[in-house]
């Protein structure tokens, strides 16, 4: 079966492919950026979720905030707790799902990572207009919201 997408759907497919490619590059470059801080992109994501929330979070909350799996978040939390970035706290709402709070090391590491990211981002946007960046962000946010719609099943047209 050969179904031709409408022109907007074809462009959306190209955007999705570009996002996939960019995600891989972002993770690789992010790893390079934060390596001196004993972080990886995955660790940085987990620290960032808690830092940006401004309060301790559970593994499922971190996973949801960063678009990663709960198991992936938990794996990073276990390692990072041992390395001193997080401390485990009781969760009054769910006894078997503890909350994770940043330690002083975690707070410092996030701050240092964001300082490096700011310099990096400044270099990446030199040839881009503020309007174009706003439009890109708005478009990606709208597409993200649309992803809540059901996916077609085999045989749907």
HELIX and SHEET records of a PDB file:
HELIX    1   1 UNK A    7  UNK A   34  1                                  28    
HELIX    2   2 UNK A   35  UNK A   37  5                                   3    
HELIX    3   3 UNK A   41  UNK A   53  1                                  13    
HELIX    4   4 UNK A   59  UNK A   66  1                                   8    
HELIX    5   5 UNK A   70  UNK A   82  1                                  13    
HELIX    6   6 UNK A  104  UNK A  124  1                                  21    
HELIX    7   7 UNK A  130  UNK A  146  1                                  17    
SHEET    1   A 3 UNK A  57  UNK A  58  0                                        
SHEET    2   A 3 UNK A  99  UNK A 102 -1                                        
SHEET    3   A 3 UNK A  86  UNK A  89 -1                                        
END                                                                             
